């Protein structure tokens, strides 16, 4: 059987004993890694594999220091079953979140526990300098905090469109990057490098150790400098043909209206992002609206929030309207994918009260509202760390995946 890709022709590996053994091992590792505190018998029941097969795999994993025995569980008669735990400290993952003027970075174990984190600002004088800047800062960060040999992979969350096949940032107007190649980072440290859009990374973090663990189908929505969505269907991230699924910010909500940087008119991002807050606030000041924003210069998303917190009803109403606009886009996603839940995050949640008031008002009515199984709505509980944890999730899920192509 052949699978045709842009990069050429890939052949599936033959289904021999070695491949089956690798697949079984991967299945067992993922079960212990993601569920934890399981016995050999429980793993056998959940996977459908024979107990002797499970025992052999677990023995190998213990020998490799990937799994350890941590005690005993309850017995229904006879010997108490031994509980197994994944060794999250087997290696260290580097997580990066690239933003317009700064880069956040962390070192985490294989279970998403952040061990160290830092950030730095940057200014690029020429295109394609980003890799060099990151490598220089990352070398120092790793050297100060962990042995370089412990690093098993690097995950990067970035705004913009990421081509999953080439592992490349194809276009990011927020970063002003066009076909920015970050591959030298992985090559320099000689470890796997995984890159994805920050909205997808957000959803991965929630599915790994966040609120998304409770749902098979949910949508992670991010709001801030841009608006995006990570779509999880049947516990898997849905990425579309080449990684472009979830561009919530470019759903058209006002046909023929304002021109977006993407070339379309009336995109949601024009009415729900940080830029919307700033532009509307400036407009209010210019026409003489009696708002505190007149004295809070320069006008930024933070100054709009400050005015709202000081009781400025105009700033409060602006945040509510932003929430209503965002919820129009969210409802479109709800109608398309019928998720169990929506999880919201991003720097746009600087002040939740008024934004969420607008979102909840608009989400109170949708096509499925009369169904007894109600749509659940949450805001992330991981704060700003969600991006770094998601970047690490990219690597953790990749490390134990069996390559099925030659």
C-alpha positions as CSV (number, residue, x, y, z in Angstrom):
1,X,0.0,0.0,0.0
2,X,1.3,3.4,-1.0
3,X,0.7,6.8,0.5
4,X,1.5,9.8,-1.7
5,X,2.9,13.0,0.0
6,X,4.3,16.3,-1.3
7,X,7.7,15.3,-0.3
8,X,7.6,12.0,-2.2
9,X,6.4,8.5,-1.9
10,X,6.3,6.9,1.5
11,X,5.9,3.2,2.0
12,X,4.1,1.6,4.9
13,X,6.3,-0.7,7.0
14,X,5.5,-4.4,6.7
15,X,3.3,-5.8,9.5
16,X,6.0,-8.1,10.9
17,X,6.7,-9.2,14.5
18,X,9.0,-6.3,15.2
19,X,6.4,-3.7,14.1
20,X,3.7,-5.4,16.2
21,X,6.1,-5.5,19.2
22,X,6.8,-1.8,18.8
23,X,3.1,-0.9,18.5
24,X,2.3,-3.0,21.6
25,X,5.1,-1.3,23.6
26,X,3.9,2.1,22.5
27,X,0.4,1.3,23.5
28,X,1.5,0.2,27.0
29,X,3.8,3.2,27.5
30,X,1.0,5.6,26.6
31,X,-1.4,3.9,28.9
32,X,0.9,4.0,31.9
33,X,2.1,7.5,31.0
34,X,-1.4,9.1,30.6
35,X,-3.4,7.1,33.2
36,X,-0.8,6.0,35.7
37,X,-1.1,3.8,38.9
38,X,-2.3,0.8,36.8
39,X,-1.6,-2.9,37.4
40,X,-0.4,-5.3,34.8
41,X,-3.8,-7.0,34.9
42,X,-5.6,-3.7,34.3
43,X,-3.4,-2.9,31.4
44,X,-4.1,-6.3,29.8
45,X,-7.8,-5.7,30.1
46,X,-7.7,-2.2,28.7
47,X,-5.4,-3.1,25.8
48,X,-6.8,-6.6,25.0
49,X,-3.2,-7.9,25.1
50,X,-2.3,-11.1,26.9
51,X,-1.1,-10.9,30.5
52,X,2.2,-12.6,29.5
53,X,2.7,-10.0,26.7
54,X,2.1,-7.2,29.1
55,X,4.5,-8.7,31.7
56,X,7.3,-8.9,29.1
57,X,6.7,-5.3,28.0
58,X,6.6,-4.0,31.5
59,X,9.8,-5.9,32.5
60,X,11.6,-4.2,29.5
61,X,10.2,-0.8,30.5
62,X,11.4,-1.2,34.1
63,X,14.8,-2.3,32.8
64,X,14.9,0.8,30.6
65,X,13.9,3.0,33.6
66,X,10.8,4.2,31.8
67,X,8.4,2.6,34.3
68,X,8.7,1.8,38.0
69,X,6.7,-0.2,40.6
70,X,5.3,2.1,43.2
71,X,3.4,-0.1,45.7
72,X,0.4,-2.3,45.8
73,X,-3.3,-1.9,45.1
74,X,-6.4,-3.4,46.7
75,X,-6.7,-7.2,46.6
76,X,-9.8,-9.2,46.0
77,X,-8.1,-12.2,47.4
78,X,-4.6,-13.5,47.0
79,X,-1.5,-11.4,46.4
80,X,-2.0,-7.6,46.2
81,X,-1.4,-6.3,42.6
82,X,1.6,-4.2,42.0
83,X,1.0,-0.6,40.8
84,X,3.0,0.9,37.9
85,X,4.1,4.4,37.3
86,X,5.7,6.2,34.3
87,X,9.1,7.7,35.1
88,X,8.5,11.4,34.1
89,X,12.1,12.3,35.1
90,X,13.5,10.0,32.5
91,X,14.3,13.0,30.3
92,X,13.7,16.7,29.9
93,X,11.7,18.6,27.3
94,X,12.3,22.1,26.2
95,X,9.1,24.1,25.6
96,X,9.1,27.5,23.7
97,X,6.3,30.0,23.2
98,X,7.2,32.6,20.5
99,X,5.5,35.9,20.7
100,X,5.8,39.2,18.8
101,X,8.5,40.7,21.1
102,X,9.4,38.0,23.5
103,X,10.0,34.3,23.8
104,X,9.1,32.2,26.8
105,X,10.9,29.0,27.5
106,X,10.8,26.2,30.0
107,X,12.4,22.9,30.9
108,X,9.8,20.2,31.9
109,X,9.8,16.5,32.7
110,X,8.0,14.0,30.5
111,X,4.7,14.4,32.5
112,X,4.5,18.2,31.9
113,X,5.8,19.3,35.3
114,X,7.7,22.6,34.6
115,X,11.1,22.5,36.3
116,X,12.5,25.9,35.2
117,X,11.2,28.7,33.1
118,X,12.4,32.0,31.8
119,X,11.8,34.6,29.0
120,X,13.7,37.1,26.9
121,X,12.8,39.9,24.5
122,X,14.2,40.1,21.0
123,X,14.4,42.4,18.0
124,X,15.2,41.0,14.6
125,X,17.1,43.2,12.2
126,X,16.9,40.8,9.3
127,X,14.7,37.9,8.3
128,X,15.4,34.3,9.4
129,X,17.5,35.4,12.4
130,X,15.1,33.9,14.9
131,X,16.7,30.4,15.0
132,X,20.1,31.9,15.9
133,X,18.7,34.1,18.6
134,X,16.8,31.1,20.1
135,X,19.8,28.8,20.0
136,X,22.0,31.3,21.8
137,X,19.5,31.9,24.6
138,X,18.6,28.3,24.9
139,X,22.1,27.0,25.2
140,X,22.7,29.3,28.2
141,X,19.3,28.3,29.7
142,X,19.9,24.6,29.4
143,X,23.5,24.9,30.7
144,X,22.4,26.8,33.8
145,X,19.6,24.4,34.8
146,X,20.0,20.9,33.5
147,X,22.5,18.5,31.8
148,X,22.2,18.9,28.1
149,X,22.2,15.1,27.6
150,X,18.9,14.9,29.5
151,X,17.1,17.0,26.8
152,X,15.0,14.6,24.6
153,X,13.2,17.1,22.4
154,X,12.1,20.7,21.8
155,X,8.5,21.8,21.2
156,X,7.6,25.2,19.9
157,X,4.3,27.1,20.0
158,X,4.0,29.9,17.5
159,X,1.3,32.1,16.1
160,X,0.6,31.7,12.4
161,X,0.2,28.9,9.9
162,X,2.5,25.9,10.4
163,X,3.0,23.3,7.7
164,X,3.0,20.0,9.5
165,X,4.8,18.2,6.7
166,X,7.7,20.6,6.5
167,X,7.7,21.5,10.2
168,X,7.9,25.1,9.2
169,X,6.2,28.4,10.0
170,X,4.9,29.2,6.6
171,X,3.3,32.6,7.5
172,X,2.9,34.6,10.7
173,X,1.8,38.2,10.3
174,X,2.0,38.7,14.0
175,X,5.7,37.7,14.0
176,X,6.2,39.2,10.5
177,X,7.7,35.9,9.4
178,X,7.2,34.3,6.0
179,X,8.5,30.8,5.6
180,X,10.6,31.2,8.7
181,X,12.7,28.1,9.1
182,X,13.2,27.0,12.7
183,X,14.7,23.6,11.9
184,X,18.3,24.6,12.8
185,X,17.2,24.6,16.4
186,X,16.6,20.9,16.4
187,X,19.7,20.2,14.3
188,X,21.9,22.3,16.7
189,X,20.8,20.4,19.8
190,X,20.5,17.1,17.9
191,X,17.0,16.3,19.2
192,X,13.5,16.0,17.7
193,X,11.9,19.5,17.0
194,X,8.1,19.8,16.9
195,X,6.4,23.0,15.9
196,X,2.7,23.8,15.9
197,X,0.3,26.7,15.9
198,X,-0.3,28.1,19.4
199,X,-4.0,27.3,19.4
200,X,-3.3,23.7,18.7
201,X,-0.7,23.7,21.4
202,X,-3.2,25.2,23.8
203,X,-5.7,22.3,23.1
204,X,-2.9,19.7,23.5
205,X,-2.0,21.1,26.9
206,X,-5.6,20.9,28.0
207,X,-5.9,17.4,26.8
208,X,-2.7,16.3,28.4
209,X,-3.0,17.6,31.9
210,X,-5.8,20.2,31.9
211,X,-9.6,20.4,31.8
212,X,-9.7,18.6,28.4
213,X,-8.9,15.3,30.1
214,X,-12.6,15.1,31.0
215,X,-13.8,15.3,27.3
216,X,-13.4,13.3,24.1
217,X,-14.6,16.2,22.0
218,X,-13.8,19.8,22.9
219,X,-12.6,23.1,21.3
220,X,-9.8,25.2,22.8
221,X,-10.2,28.8,21.9
222,X,-7.4,31.4,22.3
223,X,-7.9,35.2,22.3
224,X,-5.3,37.9,22.4
225,X,-3.1,39.3,19.6
226,X,-5.0,36.9,17.4
227,X,-8.0,34.5,17.7
228,X,-7.6,30.8,17.1
229,X,-9.0,27.3,17.9
230,X,-7.6,23.9,18.6
231,X,-10.1,21.1,17.8
232,X,-10.0,17.8,19.6
233,X,-12.2,15.0,18.1
234,X,-12.3,11.6,19.7
235,X,-9.3,12.5,21.9
236,X,-7.2,13.4,18.8
237,X,-6.2,16.9,17.6
238,X,-7.9,17.6,14.3
239,X,-5.4,19.5,12.0
240,X,-7.0,19.4,8.6
241,X,-5.1,18.6,5.4
242,X,-1.8,20.3,6.2
243,X,-2.3,21.7,9.7
244,X,-4.5,24.6,9.0
245,X,-7.7,23.6,10.8
246,X,-9.0,25.9,13.5
247,X,-8.4,29.3,12.0
248,X,-11.3,30.7,14.0
249,X,-10.1,34.3,13.7
250,X,-10.7,34.2,9.9
251,X,-14.3,33.2,9.9
252,X,-16.2,36.0,8.2
253,X,-18.8,37.6,10.4
254,X,-19.3,40.9,8.5
255,X,-19.1,40.3,4.8
256,X,-17.7,43.2,2.8
257,X,-16.6,45.1,6.0
258,X,-13.1,45.9,7.3
259,X,-10.1,44.5,5.4
260,X,-8.1,41.9,7.3
261,X,-4.4,41.3,6.9
262,X,-5.2,37.9,5.4
263,X,-6.9,39.6,2.4
264,X,-10.5,38.9,3.4
265,X,-13.0,41.3,4.7
266,X,-15.0,41.1,7.9
267,X,-12.8,38.4,9.7
268,X,-13.7,37.7,13.4
269,X,-10.2,38.7,14.5
270,X,-11.0,42.3,13.5
271,X,-13.8,42.3,16.1
272,X,-12.5,40.1,18.9
273,X,-8.7,40.5,19.2
274,X,-6.5,42.9,21.1
275,X,-6.4,45.1,18.1
276,X,-10.2,45.5,18.2
277,X,-10.0,46.8,21.8
278,X,-7.3,49.3,20.9
279,X,-8.9,50.6,17.7
280,X,-12.4,51.0,19.3
281,X,-10.9,52.7,22.4
282,X,-9.0,55.2,20.2
283,X,-12.2,55.8,18.2
284,X,-14.2,56.6,21.4
285,X,-11.5,59.0,22.6
286,X,-11.4,60.7,19.1
287,X,-15.1,61.4,19.1
288,X,-15.1,62.8,22.6
289,X,-16.7,59.9,24.6
290,X,-16.2,60.8,28.3
291,X,-14.0,57.8,29.1
292,X,-11.0,57.3,31.4
293,X,-9.1,56.1,28.4
294,X,-8.5,59.7,27.4
295,X,-6.0,59.9,30.2
296,X,-4.6,56.4,30.0
297,X,-2.1,56.9,27.1
298,X,-0.9,55.2,25.2
299,X,-4.0,53.2,24.7
300,X,-3.3,49.4,25.0
301,X,-5.4,46.3,25.9
302,X,-4.1,46.7,29.4
303,X,-5.3,50.3,29.7
304,X,-8.8,49.3,28.5
305,X,-8.8,46.7,31.3
306,X,-7.5,49.3,33.8
307,X,-10.3,51.7,32.9
308,X,-12.9,49.0,33.2
309,X,-11.6,48.0,36.6
310,X,-11.9,51.6,37.7
311,X,-15.5,51.7,36.9
312,X,-15.5,53.2,33.4
313,X,-18.7,51.9,31.9
314,X,-17.5,52.6,28.3
315,X,-14.5,50.4,28.7
316,X,-16.6,47.8,30.4
317,X,-19.1,47.8,27.5
318,X,-16.2,47.5,25.1
319,X,-15.0,44.3,26.7
320,X,-18.5,42.9,26.9
321,X,-18.9,43.6,23.1
322,X,-15.5,41.9,22.4
323,X,-16.9,38.9,24.3
324,X,-20.1,38.9,22.3
325,X,-18.2,39.1,19.0
326,X,-15.9,36.3,20.0
327,X,-18.9,34.1,21.0
328,X,-20.4,34.5,17.5
329,X,-17.3,32.7,16.2
330,X,-17.4,30.2,19.0
331,X,-21.1,29.4,18.2
332,X,-20.1,28.7,14.6
333,X,-17.6,26.2,15.8
334,X,-20.1,24.6,18.2
335,X,-22.6,24.3,15.3
336,X,-20.0,22.7,13.1
337,X,-18.4,20.2,15.5
338,X,-21.0,19.8,18.3
339,X,-18.3,19.6,21.1
340,X,-18.9,18.6,24.7
341,X,-17.0,21.7,25.9
342,X,-15.2,24.9,25.0
343,X,-12.1,25.9,26.9
344,X,-10.9,29.5,26.6
345,X,-7.5,30.9,27.2
346,X,-4.9,33.5,26.1
347,X,-3.6,36.9,27.0
348,X,-7.1,38.3,26.2
349,X,-8.2,37.0,29.6
350,X,-6.3,39.8,31.4
351,X,-9.6,40.7,33.1
352,X,-12.2,38.0,32.8
353,X,-15.4,39.6,34.2
354,X,-16.6,41.7,31.4
355,X,-15.2,39.6,28.5
356,X,-16.9,36.5,29.9
357,X,-20.1,38.4,30.5
358,X,-20.3,39.0,26.8
359,X,-19.3,35.5,25.8
360,X,-21.9,33.8,28.1
361,X,-24.6,36.2,27.0
362,X,-24.1,35.3,23.4
363,X,-23.5,31.6,24.1
364,X,-26.8,31.3,26.0
365,X,-28.6,30.7,22.7
366,X,-27.4,28.2,20.1
367,X,-28.9,25.4,18.0
368,X,-28.2,22.7,20.6
369,X,-29.3,24.7,23.7
370,X,-32.4,22.5,24.3
371,X,-30.5,19.2,24.4
372,X,-30.2,17.8,27.9
373,X,-26.5,17.4,27.5
374,X,-25.4,21.0,27.9
375,X,-22.3,22.6,26.3
376,X,-19.7,23.1,29.0
377,X,-17.7,26.3,29.0
378,X,-14.4,26.8,30.9
379,X,-11.5,29.1,31.2
380,X,-8.1,27.4,31.4
381,X,-6.7,26.7,34.9
382,X,-3.1,26.7,33.7
383,X,-2.7,30.4,33.1
384,X,0.2,31.5,30.9
385,X,2.0,28.2,31.5
386,X,-0.5,26.5,29.2
387,X,1.5,27.4,26.1
388,X,4.8,26.0,27.5
389,X,3.0,22.8,28.7
390,X,1.4,22.4,25.3
391,X,4.8,22.8,23.5
392,X,6.1,20.0,25.8
393,X,3.1,17.9,25.0
394,X,4.1,18.0,21.3
395,X,7.3,16.3,22.2
396,X,5.9,13.9,24.8
397,X,3.3,12.5,22.4
398,X,6.0,12.2,19.6
399,X,8.6,10.4,21.6
400,X,6.7,7.1,22.0
401,X,5.0,7.1,18.7
402,X,6.0,4.2,16.4
403,X,7.0,5.2,12.9
404,X,4.8,3.2,10.5
405,X,6.4,4.5,7.3
406,X,9.8,3.6,6.0
